[in-house]
Amino acid sequence: MLLRQSVTLCVNVSRWHRQGPSLLLSVCRRSVATGSAAIHEPLHFVDGRRVLPLNSNSNDDFEVLEPATGQPLCTVRSAGAEDVDRAVLSAKAALQKWSRLSGMERGKILRQTAIVIRSNLEEIVQTEVHDTGKPIWEVRADIEACADTMDYMAGLAPTIVGEHIQLPKGSFAFTKREPIGVVGAIGSFNYPFQMSLWKSAAALACGNTVVFKPSEKTPLSCVLLGEAYSEAGLPEGCYNVVQGEVKTGGLLTSHPGVSKVTFTGSVPVGAKVMEACAKDIRKVTLELGGKSPLIIFEDADLDNAVKGAMLANFLAQGQVCSNGTRVFVQRSIMGEFLKRFKARTEKMKIGNPFDEQTTVGAMITRRQAENVLMFIDIAKKEGARVVCGGEIVTFDNELSGGIYISPCILTNAGDQTTIAREEVFGAVATVFEFDTEEEVIRRANDTEFGLAGGVFTKDLGRAFRVASEVEAGVIYVNNYNVYPSELPFGGYKKSGIGRENGRAVIEYFTQIKSVYVEMGDVDCPL
Ligand code: NAD
């Protein structure tokens, strides 16, 4: 771990074994007091430890700002070609040993990693809040769920088996599920620890090794995952991290040593990743954006439906791929629904993400915030009415450099308007009225995306009809945005290819080998 090599570095993000108050916690206290935390540890991770980048070009440096305060967290040198090579070679070397372990042996190490994560939970949480600006209780719930996912993948590993197939005259065949090889994994900024964990835990459970590139906006917590893996006994090189922006992502997706790419991000970048992989017929999983419908029928339990709409729109400052940003409400309950939805939204507490009472933290970057405000502006110009929110909220304390936006509800938007069709990736819910089931299903499906959808109703027949008709990879009946590890997650249409979580990951992180065994003489008419 870096602790052993951090001679010139002033703040340790990791300290699994340190006694007494955590250095990181003292960084956090400093953050609240002065508006800045400083990370000086190397953030590249190869051969089981943090390493300095090989790239000597300072033009490849990028600065990471703390969303809550707008203050610099660290400057990171992007991985160049030699860095990506080093990480891929490390993963390739590790593959020799890791892929030959039994599922049970791999599972034991993953289960131990879950234990290490749980026993260092608060440090990971604090780091993630610095990195993302999300409310601390929300991050805590996410990291706890990540430990569960690690446990799930630990249990999945020994269940990966093939088939036995009886053939004529006593001959037979069997299939094996073999790992694909080195997996290049790329994450988006909104759930950084989850991205690194969902992708790597599934890939490792299936016997692959991993090179992960986080978003350049949130580079910190994936390295803590690396240290947790090392602590748990994962062999060196099985999980590596290269930091960087677009260029580093491109180097990873086109590296000849990478056999599979798993990517989470926007549709346009996903298309570029797929194109890069197509050149070498590299396998690819894509987890992309959405514009999901949440449908609320007049017989729904209204309080639960309002809670569902909150969860569908306002977690993580609205920066959630599966958000149900098109809220369809049956006409007879529209007035009452809007009244309750607005009241609850206006009660949200905007502020310091380290405060346990905060429910709206900071936007990830000024650019992302400007994008959200631009969408609200266009919506207004195209005829939408603002029910509440959509304003910049300023502070005259240590948060003054962060960007905070009050959660926004819009109505009166047409189905063909920009706000109804494009992913905003911010806390903007647009509420539409509908009359009939048939009409709402047609309108819900009138989108190029298909990540998620939700329906609130007490009529189970209707719930199941809607669940079958809505074209999306995940449908919630009477709830929204819950992600049990057992449930495959992924998109229809432009929202993606492949699945994360559940047994489905076996399909995407293994390849089938068929072995034919002849028990008689060779029948050769030649
Ligand atoms: P983004 O597409 O801008 O970036 C994602 C990642 O791709 C980053 O690590 C970035 O450095 C990298 N990248 C950029 N250009 C690249 C290239 N040419 N080759 C390889 N890598 C490249 O996305 P973002 O702004 O970080 O995240 C928001 C998007 O992610 C939203 O569209 C959201 O819906 C989507 N998302 C999807 C899921 C899902 O599971 N479906 C989950 C979270 C986020």
Residues whose N, C-alpha, C, O or C-beta is under 5 A from the ligand:
A	BS01	NAD	I186 G187 S188 F189 K213 P214 S215 E216 G244 E245 V246 G249 G250 T264 G265 S266 V267 V269 K272 E287 L288 G289 G290 C321 S495
